[in-house]
Amino acid sequence: MKKLFVAVLMVTLGGLFALPAVASAQVDDPTVEGRGWLYAKGTGSVEIDMGGVIRMAIDGDLIVTDHAGDMQVDIDGGAQRFAEPEGGGTDVILNDFSGTVRVKGSNFSVSFDGDIKLQAHGHGQAWLDGQGIYKTRRGPLRPWNGMVELGGAEVRPA
């Protein structure tokens, strides 16, 4: 009986010492798994390759590239209002722009430098470099630190 007690105690203590190592690996890992939702706010560089919908309030330089020919872009910059026709298939380039942008499509990329607040829903990946915070649908707030996965088969439900 004494040997069984010691064995159970060793396994329990071993598990307690292993737990901080697992938690530490999750915090330091720049790849974040979510359910296809991303909220981010900050200042820096943002690169996103995705399919779905993204809404952004921005102050900076933006390039949006359509890779599938089905991108829809709505831009509102104060006195300016612009709507890219469906199937336009063109790049949208905005320099020193302050306003809101909504992009929808099956395969497009966004490249941005400046201040941004965004909400994205779909599949793909985002690279966040600078000072800011982000979260996935049910994940905690985290500092910008690199790659964020959006949706896809490799993502575990939260």
C-alpha positions as CSV (number, residue, x, y, z in Angstrom):
1,M,0.0,0.0,0.0
2,K,2.9,2.3,0.8
3,K,4.4,1.7,-2.6
4,L,1.1,2.5,-4.3
5,F,0.8,5.8,-2.4
6,V,4.4,6.8,-3.3
7,A,3.8,5.9,-7.0
8,V,0.6,8.0,-7.1
9,L,2.4,10.9,-5.3
10,M,5.2,10.8,-7.9
11,V,2.8,10.8,-10.9
12,T,0.9,13.7,-9.4
13,L,4.0,15.8,-8.7
14,G,5.4,15.0,-12.1
15,G,2.2,16.2,-13.7
16,L,2.3,19.5,-11.7
17,F,5.9,20.2,-12.8
18,A,5.1,19.4,-16.5
19,L,2.0,21.8,-16.6
20,P,4.0,25.1,-16.5
21,A,6.1,23.9,-19.4
22,V,3.1,23.2,-21.5
23,A,1.4,26.5,-20.6
24,S,4.7,28.3,-21.4
25,A,4.9,26.7,-24.8
26,Q,1.4,27.9,-25.6
27,V,2.0,31.5,-24.6
28,D,5.3,31.8,-26.6
29,D,4.0,30.0,-29.7
30,P,3.3,32.8,-32.3
31,T,0.8,30.5,-34.2
32,V,-2.6,31.0,-32.7
33,E,-5.5,28.6,-33.5
34,G,-9.0,30.0,-33.6
35,R,-12.4,29.4,-35.2
36,G,-12.0,31.8,-38.2
37,W,-12.5,35.1,-36.3
38,L,-9.8,37.6,-35.7
39,Y,-10.0,41.0,-33.9
40,A,-6.9,43.2,-33.9
41,K,-6.0,46.7,-32.9
42,G,-2.5,48.3,-33.1
43,T,0.2,50.1,-34.9
44,G,2.6,48.4,-37.3
45,S,2.6,46.1,-40.3
46,V,-0.2,43.7,-41.1
47,E,-0.1,41.0,-43.8
48,I,-3.2,38.9,-44.3
49,D,-3.9,36.2,-46.9
50,M,-7.5,35.0,-46.6
51,G,-10.9,34.2,-48.0
52,G,-13.9,35.7,-46.3
53,V,-14.7,39.2,-45.0
54,I,-12.5,41.8,-43.3
55,R,-13.5,45.2,-41.9
56,M,-10.8,47.7,-41.1
57,A,-10.6,51.2,-39.7
58,I,-7.2,52.4,-40.8
59,D,-4.8,55.4,-40.9
60,G,-1.9,54.5,-43.2
61,D,-1.0,52.7,-46.4
62,L,-3.1,49.8,-47.7
63,I,-2.8,47.4,-50.6
64,V,-5.5,44.9,-51.3
65,T,-4.9,42.2,-54.0
66,D,-7.5,40.0,-55.5
67,H,-6.3,36.5,-56.3
68,A,-9.6,35.0,-57.5
69,G,-11.4,37.7,-59.4
70,D,-14.4,37.9,-57.0
71,M,-13.2,40.5,-54.6
72,Q,-15.6,43.2,-53.4
73,V,-14.2,46.4,-51.8
74,D,-16.1,49.2,-50.1
75,I,-14.0,52.2,-49.0
76,D,-15.2,55.2,-47.0
77,G,-12.8,58.0,-46.3
78,G,-14.8,60.8,-45.0
79,A,-15.8,62.9,-48.0
80,Q,-14.7,60.1,-50.3
81,R,-16.9,57.0,-50.9
82,F,-15.7,54.3,-53.3
83,A,-17.2,50.9,-54.1
84,E,-15.1,48.4,-56.2
85,P,-17.5,46.6,-58.5
86,E,-18.0,42.8,-57.9
87,G,-15.5,40.8,-60.1
88,G,-13.3,43.9,-60.6
89,G,-10.2,41.8,-60.1
90,T,-8.0,44.8,-59.5
91,D,-5.6,45.8,-56.8
92,V,-6.7,48.6,-54.5
93,I,-3.9,50.9,-53.3
94,L,-4.5,53.6,-50.7
95,N,-1.6,55.8,-49.5
96,D,-1.9,58.0,-46.4
97,F,-5.6,57.0,-46.1
98,S,-7.8,57.5,-43.1
99,G,-11.2,55.8,-43.1
100,T,-12.9,52.4,-43.2
101,V,-12.4,49.6,-45.7
102,R,-14.5,46.4,-46.1
103,V,-13.2,43.5,-48.3
104,K,-15.0,40.3,-49.2
105,G,-13.7,37.5,-51.5
106,S,-12.6,33.9,-51.7
107,N,-8.9,34.6,-52.0
108,F,-7.3,38.0,-51.4
109,S,-4.4,39.6,-49.6
110,V,-4.1,42.7,-47.5
111,S,-0.8,44.6,-46.8
112,F,-1.0,47.5,-44.4
113,D,1.3,49.8,-42.5
114,G,0.0,52.3,-39.9
115,D,-2.7,52.4,-37.3
116,I,-5.4,49.7,-37.7
117,K,-8.4,48.2,-36.0
118,L,-9.8,45.1,-37.8
119,Q,-12.3,42.3,-37.6
120,A,-11.8,39.4,-40.0
121,H,-13.9,36.2,-40.5
122,G,-12.9,33.4,-42.8
123,H,-9.9,31.2,-43.5
124,G,-6.2,32.0,-44.0
125,Q,-3.4,33.6,-42.0
126,A,-2.4,37.0,-40.7
127,W,1.0,38.3,-39.7
128,L,0.9,41.1,-37.1
129,D,4.2,43.0,-36.5
130,G,4.3,46.0,-34.2
131,Q,2.5,47.2,-31.1
132,G,-1.0,45.9,-30.5
133,I,-3.4,43.3,-29.3
134,Y,-5.5,40.6,-31.0
135,K,-7.8,37.8,-30.1
136,T,-9.5,35.0,-31.9
137,R,-13.3,34.4,-31.4
138,R,-13.0,32.7,-27.9
139,G,-9.3,33.2,-27.2
140,P,-7.7,35.6,-24.8
141,L,-6.3,39.0,-25.7
142,R,-2.6,38.6,-26.8
143,P,0.1,41.0,-28.0
144,W,1.0,41.1,-31.6
145,N,3.8,38.5,-32.1
146,G,3.6,37.0,-35.6
147,M,1.5,34.5,-37.3
148,V,-2.2,34.0,-36.6
149,E,-4.2,31.2,-38.3
150,L,-7.8,31.8,-39.3
151,G,-10.1,28.8,-39.8
152,G,-9.1,25.8,-41.9
153,A,-9.0,22.1,-41.3
154,E,-5.9,22.3,-39.0
155,V,-7.7,24.5,-36.5
156,R,-9.1,22.9,-33.4
157,P,-12.5,24.3,-32.2
158,A,-12.2,26.6,-29.2
